């Protein structure tokens, strides 16, 4: 799959790319499996978890941090969509978040990231299961991509996990090749 899609300039292509990673899989099952996959990837990377394959590419730990940051953002989006009528959903610059909150932190650990991520992810999956099917069609207006329903947003989050897990695995392979 083409990973060079610009989510701002090519919003439809971005959605299709991310949904392609999910395919026909159950988004709640994919999301429930993500914490263990993140921990396993960081454990496999060992001391290379912080190494970037290239100066402008994320390390394994930065990919994990991005998934954690995304969960913070998406938790709000889910709740705005379900509670308000067609709320505006603000985008965020993922590179700025990585650079501001994670890149310079040489002491950040997978346990710190997961202490935020795991309970929030569990709450978001519970919200999904507790939401009636009719309410999953409620939508918000993403400033860059336009209308997105709760269901689409939830499915995108699952595909986003898979995309960035793959990115982290590729980063680790590249670091190992360069070591």
C-alpha positions as a printed Julia matrix, in Angstrom:
179×3 Matrix{Float64}:
   0.0    0.0    0.0
   1.11   3.53  -0.73
   2.19   5.15   2.53
   2.93   8.51   0.87
  -0.66   9.76   1.0
  -1.01  13.26   2.44
  -3.97  13.18   4.85
  -4.62  16.91   4.41
  -4.23  17.21   0.64
  -5.73  13.76  -0.1
  -8.35  13.12   2.61
 -10.32  10.48   0.69
  -7.19   8.59  -0.3
  -6.0    8.75   3.31
  -9.25   7.27   4.59
  -9.1    4.48   2.0
  -5.46   3.75   2.84
  -6.19   3.47   6.57
  -9.4    1.49   6.07
  -7.47  -0.82   3.73
  -5.23  -1.81   6.63
  -8.32  -2.82   8.62
 -10.09  -4.64   5.8
 -12.94  -6.83   7.06
 -11.53  -7.26  10.55
 -13.54  -6.29  13.61
 -12.26  -2.83  14.65
 -12.84  -3.49  18.36
 -10.81  -6.71  18.21
  -7.99  -4.98  16.35
  -7.95  -2.15  18.88
  -8.07  -4.57  21.81
  -4.98  -6.36  20.45
  -2.95  -3.19  19.98
  -1.58  -2.73  23.53
   0.05  -6.17  23.54
   1.39  -5.61  20.02
   2.93  -2.28  21.07
   4.58  -3.8   24.13
   5.92  -6.73  22.1
   7.35  -4.45  19.44
   9.17  -2.28  21.98
  10.47  -5.38  23.79
  11.72  -6.78  20.48
  13.42  -3.47  19.66
  15.21  -3.36  23.01
  17.78  -0.56  23.13
  17.06   0.28  19.46
  13.51   1.42  20.28
  14.62   5.07  20.32
  16.73   4.91  17.17
  15.33   6.64  14.11
  16.0    4.89  10.81
  16.45   8.33   9.21
  16.54  11.78  10.85
  13.02  12.62   9.64
  11.48   9.18  10.31
  10.06   8.06  13.63
  11.65   5.49  15.9
   9.71   2.5   17.23
   9.01   4.34  20.47
   7.89   7.46  18.6
   5.45   5.35  16.56
   4.09   3.99  19.83
   3.89   7.53  21.24
   1.96   8.64  18.17
  -0.6    5.86  18.61
  -0.95   6.96  22.25
  -1.33  10.62  21.26
  -3.93   9.66  18.67
  -5.92   7.81  21.33
  -6.07  10.98  23.42
  -7.41  12.93  20.46
  -9.82  10.26  19.26
 -11.32   9.79  22.73
 -12.53  13.36  22.61
 -13.75  13.04  19.05
 -15.84   9.96  19.9
 -17.52  11.73  22.77
 -18.13  14.98  20.87
 -19.71  13.04  18.01
 -21.98  11.08  20.34
 -22.95  13.99  22.6
 -23.17  16.97  20.25
 -24.82  17.6   16.92
 -22.21  17.52  14.15
 -19.34  19.01  16.18
 -16.22  20.34  14.5
 -13.28  18.0   14.97
  -9.94  19.74  14.99
  -6.93  18.17  13.3
  -3.5   18.07  14.88
   0.01  18.0   13.47
   1.37  14.6   14.46
   4.98  15.61  13.8
   4.68  18.64  16.08
   3.23  16.44  18.83
   6.08  13.91  18.47
   8.73  16.63  18.41
   7.21  18.62  21.28
   6.16  15.82  23.62
   8.34  12.81  22.85
  11.43  13.22  20.66
  13.54  15.07  23.22
  12.51  12.82  26.11
  15.28  10.29  26.46
  13.69   8.9   29.63
  10.18   8.2   28.3
   9.28   4.53  28.68
   6.74   2.18  27.17
   5.24   1.8   30.65
   4.63   5.56  30.89
   2.99   5.64  27.48
   0.88   2.58  28.19
  -0.23   3.91  31.58
  -2.19   6.53  29.63
  -3.02   4.46  26.57
  -4.33   1.2   28.01
  -7.13   2.52  30.26
  -8.18   5.08  27.66
  -8.27   2.42  24.94
 -10.3    0.12  27.2
 -12.77   2.95  27.89
 -13.06   3.69  24.17
 -13.74   0.06  23.31
 -16.33  -0.12  26.1
 -17.96   3.03  24.69
 -18.12   1.35  21.27
 -19.81  -1.74  22.71
 -22.22   0.37  24.75
 -23.26   2.6   21.85
 -26.44   1.57  20.02
 -25.99   0.9   16.3
 -28.19   3.87  15.4
 -25.91   6.23  17.31
 -22.83   4.96  15.47
 -24.06   6.87  12.4
 -23.83  10.23  14.21
 -21.12  12.34  12.71
 -18.79  15.2   13.34
 -17.15  17.49  10.82
 -13.43  16.92  10.59
 -11.84  20.22   9.58
  -9.64  18.53   6.96
 -11.71  15.5    5.88
 -15.3   16.63   6.25
 -18.09  14.52   7.79
 -16.98  11.39   9.67
 -19.38   9.18  11.59
 -18.57   7.62  14.93
 -18.39   4.25  13.2
 -16.01   5.52  10.52
 -13.88   7.23  13.15
 -13.7    4.01  15.18
 -12.79   1.97  12.09
 -10.15   4.54  11.1
  -8.61   4.28  14.59
  -8.22   0.51  14.16
  -6.66   0.87  10.72
  -4.44   3.64  12.07
  -3.12   1.21  14.71
  -2.22  -1.35  12.07
  -0.61   1.24   9.8
   1.64   2.61  12.55
   2.46  -0.82  13.96
   3.72  -1.67  10.5
   5.62   1.62  10.34
   7.28   0.82  13.67
   8.23  -2.68  12.48
   9.71  -1.22   9.28
  11.62   1.36  11.34
  13.08  -1.4   13.49
  14.08  -3.43  10.41
  15.8   -0.39   8.92
  17.64   0.37  12.17
  18.79  -3.25  12.43
  20.02  -3.21   8.83
  21.98  -0.04   9.56
  23.44  -1.3   12.85
